[in-house]
Amino acid sequence: MKKIEKISEIDVDDVAYFLRLNKDDVDENERNLLETCLNIAKNRAVSYTGRTIEELDKIPEAVYAVLVACSDYYNNRSSTVVKSNDVFEKVLAPLKDVTYITSC
């Protein structure tokens, strides 16, 4: 996996690698699913923090939160999840603080 420092740099191949999927086994339908998970995860990060993608790009921890959210969505795609992933919220919670963003 390449080094990713911004959530805008994450692509489907990065998500597949993070999920430990064999690249050769990922067909078009699977890629579409991963892309959907990625888009939802990015939108969730923006919605949760109240920050833009550009602002979140300044925070490397946001990359991990988005990948964790992708994993959560992918692994729970056929079941009902009552509780959201604690890791996502723990990583992004400080980003809701205005002083954290302005100090970066």
LINRAHU-V368657 format. One record per residue. RES is the residue in one letter. OMEGA is omega in radians with two decimals (none if undefined). Layout:
[[RES & OMEGA] [RES & OMEGA]]
//
This chain:
[[M & 3.12] [K & 3.10] [K & -3.12] [I & -3.12] [E & -3.11] [K & 3.13] [I & 3.11] [S & 3.14] [E & -3.10] [I & 3.07] [D & -3.07] [V & 3.13] [D & 3.09] [D & 3.12] [V & 3.13] [A & 3.11] [Y & 3.14] [F & 3.13] [L & -3.14] [R & 3.09] [L & 3.07] [N & -3.08] [K & -3.12] [D & -3.13] [D & -3.11] [V & 3.13] [D & -3.08] [E & 3.12] [N & 3.12] [E & 3.11] [R & 3.11] [N & 3.10] [L & 3.13] [L & 3.11] [E & 3.09] [T & 3.10] [C & -3.13] [L & -3.14] [N & 3.12] [I & -3.14] [A & 3.11] [K & 3.13] [N & 3.11] [R & 3.12] [A & 3.12] [V & -3.12] [S & -3.09] [Y & -3.06] [T & -3.04] [G & -3.12] [R & 3.08] [T & 3.04] [I & -3.11] [E & 3.10] [E & 3.12] [L & 3.09] [D & 3.14] [K & -3.07] [I & -3.11] [P & 3.14] [E & -3.14] [A & 3.11] [V & -3.13] [Y & -3.14] [A & 3.13] [V & 3.12] [L & 3.09] [V & 3.11] [A & 3.08] [C & 3.12] [S & 3.14] [D & 3.14] [Y & -3.10] [Y & -3.08] [N & -3.12] [N & -3.06] [R & -3.11] [S & 3.12] [S & 3.10] [T & 3.12] [V & -3.10] [V & -3.08] [K & 3.11] [S & -3.10] [N & -3.13] [D & -3.10] [V & 3.13] [F & -3.09] [E & 3.14] [K & -3.13] [V & -3.05] [L & -3.10] [A & 3.12] [P & -3.11] [L & 3.09] [K & -3.14] [D & -3.10] [V & -3.09] [T & 3.12] [Y & -3.10] [I & -3.07] [T & -3.14] [S & -3.11] [C & none]]
//
